[in-house]
Amino acid sequence: MSDFIALVNLPVPAATVPASAAEPGLERGWLSRALESVSVWIVLLLAWWVASVYLPLGDNPLLPSPLITANALWDSLPELWAGTLSSLTILIPGFALATLLGIVSGLAVGTSARLQRIFLPFAKVAGPVPPTVYIPYAIAILPTFKLSAIFVVFIGAFWPIFQNSVAGAHALEQSYRDNARILGLTRFEYQRRVVFPAALPHIFTGMAVGLAFSFILLTVAELFGANAGLGRFVQYYADFADYPKMVAGILYTGLVTFLAMTLLDRVRRRSLFWLK
């Protein structure tokens, strides 16, 4: 009996599991991961090349080959860069103002039941209205095209940021509210030290959606009456049937949007370090 007890009490060695079996992703190298991340782009590029070669539409095809588009992009880089600077003078003020007012007003409404009763019914009606419907009216009312374009970008970015800020402030746990009340924090300190950090994940979600809307509305607004800008570049060469430059402008605009979204994501990761 004693021998059986001693046998039961013997330490059992832990089963050794190979690292490759425990975490299959670790055995894959950086090359395979890189190929996975660009696989869709490779397929689309091959499909583009095949369509441009086997579906020709004359001397000025609607679908130029990747090589022709790359040459047009290279030749248009100075003009595209000037258009980028022009577009940023509209995008940055509109998006920055929408971010500031959206966060401040959203946190205030999200922490006040009275303000929620006043403003949320209006937000539920005005928020879903497509901002593009404001473009002709803004151009007619405001003195310059740039002000009207900034206004449209502001409207498009404001509502997602406002609504996500309200949601973030409203989702604050009751224990944090009680602790802030016990500590005797003023309303400003409560908003800055408690509500704002807790609502940051929601705020960055709204900013990402607002930034994407801002680029869409910026491009659409520039189609109406801009003398420069990325949207104007695409529209100008489309009117003259210069499709290689038109496609190059579309791809360049997508690249600028991607870089802006990537920059915002990096800021989000640095700011929300506790979520890693």
Protein Blocks (a to p, Z undefined) as FASTA:
>chain_A
ZZmmmmmmpccddddddfklmmmmlmpcfklmmmmmmmmmmmmmmmmmmmmmmmcgbjbd
fbdcfklmmmmmmmmmmmmmmmmmmmmmmmmmmmmmmmmmmmmmmmmmmmpmklmmmmmm
mmmmmmmpcfklmmmmmmmmpmbfklmmmmmmmmmmmmmmmmmmmmmmmmpcfklmmmmm
mnopafklmmmmmmmmmmmmmmmmmmmmmmmmmmmmmmmmmmmmpcbdjklmmmmmmmno
paklmmmmmmmmmmmmmmmmmmmmmmmmmmmmmlZZ
